[in-house]
Amino acid sequence: MELIEAELSGRIIGCCMRVHQVLGPGFLEKVYEEAQAIELAKTGLAFERQKTVVLLYDGKPVREHRLDYLISARVVLELKACKEIEDIHLATARSYLKATNLPLALVVNFAKPTLEIRRIVLSH
């Protein structure tokens, strides 16, 4: 089975791994977000940070989501600095995919000794 956005997600994960290698666990999420912006820019990946996306119900706006990153207008990247990636984090990532009509989100947790990464795929 072929991975969705395999090349792009590999580049994104590489950036996350470099940030984790340099900083390690123990910082607030905002620190990783700042470092991630620097790393993404160094690799030349296009990204939007704290991207606002409007959730529609019956064609009417009901809520705004704020994505940590939208990479190359194709992949949602959500950063965490927590004990474990929990079901609520995955559910939130799925809601972001529904709001953006995109197929892939990466949820990355920097708080552990080994970088924790979850791929969320939304089939249309």
N, C-alpha and C positions, 0 to 999 in steps of 0.2 A: 504494500500500500504506500503510495506516494504522499509525503508530507505536504500540507498546504503551505505555500510561501517558504519552502525549505531554504533557499539561498538567502532571502532577506532575514528570516528568523534566525538563521545561523549567524549572520553578521550582527544582529541585535544582541543575541546571547553572548557572542564574543565580546562586545562592548561591556555588557553586564559583568562578565567574568573578569575583565581587566579592572573595572571599578572595584569589584570585590577583592581581587588580589591586592590592590593597593591599599584600600581602606580597611578591609576585614569587617567583621561584625562589630556591633556596639554603638553605632551612630543613629541619629534620628533619620527618619525617612527623607526629610528635606535635604539632608547632607548628601544622601545617595542620589536624589533627584538633581541636585546641582552638578555633582560629579558626572552623572550620566549625560547631561547636556554637553559637557565638555568633551566627553569620550565620543558621543555620537557626531558632534561637529568635526572632530579630528578625522573620523572615518569618511566624512562626506555624505552621510545619510541625511536625507531631508526629514525634518521632524517638526511637529507643533507641540508645544508644551502647555499643559493646563488647558487643553482644548475643550471648549464648551460645546456640547452637543444637546440639542433639544429633543426630548422624548415626546412623541405625538400619540394621542389616543383619539381615534375616530377623526383624524386629520387636524386635531387641535392640540396646541402645546399644553402639556401638563406638568412638566418638570425639566430641569436642566441637569445634565451629567457633566462632570468635569473630569476628563481623562488626564492621567499623568502625562502620557505621550501618545501621539498618533504619528507613526513612523511611515514615511513615504506614502501617506494617505491610504495605506493598506493593512497595517497591523497596529492593534492597540497594545500598548505596553503599560502595565500597572506595576508600580514598585511598592514593596512592603518592607518593613523592618519590624518583624513580630516573631513570636515564639514558633509558630507554625502557620502555613497557609491553611486557612479554614474554609469550610463550605461556603460561608457568607462571602468570602473574597472571590471564590469561583462564580457564585451566583451574580455578584456585582459585575464581574467581567463579562458574563453572558448577557447581562442587561445592556452593557456598553456595546456589545456586538449587535444586539437587536436594534439599538438606537442609531448605530452607524451603518447598519446593513453590511458589515464586514464579516468575513469568515473566521478570523484568527485574532486571539488575544494571548499575550504572554503575561503571566503573573509571576513576578520574581521577588523572592524574599532574601534580603541581604543580612538578616540577623543571625544566621547560623554559620558555623565554621565552614560548611560547604554550601555554596550558592544553591538555593532551592528554586526550581523553575517548573511551572505548570503551563502546558499548552491548552487553551480552551478553543475548541472548534465548534462553530455554529453552522449546521447544515441548513441551507435555504430550501 
